[in-house]
């Protein structure tokens, strides 16, 4: 009799999807608008990442439009190199998005521990993310926040783009003007406020490639004002890297991506798009049909024996969270 109070109530999987359909596992991340937790569907036993956003906090931060836009975008995209959304629902306190789980961790996690990636690793990762960008841009979607933190690896080492919180639809022939993204990865046309389109994502990919190879970003400063000036006018320099030799083809590729003229930038529609990028000397050796179909063998494979994320997120959820996530019955609407 004493055990009866601890027995879980049966779950009606035929009903509309809700939090009770999932077993809550460990916390693995958090962002400006929400947190991420590993969950398991109690019917299919499939493992996912659950992103949940507190409604009150979202409203207070005036982020409602961002969250709605992210959900709408995720509903219309499905790609091998994107963390795809599988379910979306809400309760009285939170909004939930159930997304593909990537057990390999994000590039920031690995960069912090490794210091830098080898050129073959970077070439493969950049190639797979270029496929994601080609897909998004074909649908006139600009991601606007390409950075190591938003590139996740699955257990096999394949790269996937995530976090569409500030992604936006761009109308053909019409420039965007809102300043959005992480400043260190922003293209100069965003900061100069002269208007931009999909080409900004290729600049950001170049900055990511540089950072993975050298362990530091190409433009650095002590203040946002100085960083803006560096991105707009600073020289793109390639430091000596005794532990990681970079080929001339690799440096040329980065220069072509980190080009201040969006109409000359590698990957941009004006320069021939993804097809021309594939033929660049840095990428030419890759088996592109296999890369595009996700059949190519990754160069870097995360250690499956380790947790490829920061364990402090789980500690914070356990020790510091005033209102930790739990299944709660939703209040019935009044007639």
Number of C-alpha atoms within 10 A of each C-alpha: 5 5 6 7 8 8 7 8 8 8 13 12 14 6 8 8 14 20 19 19 20 22 16 18 15 16 24 21 19 14 10 11 18 18 19 21 22 23 24 17 17 15 12 10 11 12 20 23 25 27 22 22 22 18 20 13 16 19 11 10 11 11 16 16 12 17 20 12 18 18 16 12 17 22 14 10 15 14 13 17 24 26 27 20 21 14 15 18 14 17 16 13 15 17 18 22 21 23 23 21 22 23 23 24 24 23 22 17 16 20 18 10 9 11 13 20 21 16 20 17 17 21 19 22 23 19 20 26 20 22 23 20 26 21 19 20 21 11 14 16 21 24 23 27 25 28 25 21 18 17 24 25 26 19 17 17 22 27 29 24 27 22 18 24 22 16 20 18 17 17 12 9 7 10 13 18 15 11 16 14 19 12 16 20 24 23 27 25 20 21 19 15 12 11 15 22 24 27 26 27 25 26 29 23 24 26 27 27 27 24 21 26 25 23 17 15 16 23 21 16 13 7 8 12 9 13 17 21 16 18 25 17 12 13 10 14 10 13 8 10 11 7 9 13 13 17 11 11 13 22 16 14 21 23 20 20 27 26 18 18 14 24 14 17 26 27 28 24 18 12 15 14 17 18 12 14 22 20 13 16 14 20 19 12 11 16 13 18 10 11 17 16 12 16 12 16 14 17 17 17 15 19 14 12 6 9 13 20 17 13 13 12 18 16 13 13 19 14 9 11 10 9 8 10 16 10 13 12 11 11 8 7 5 4 3
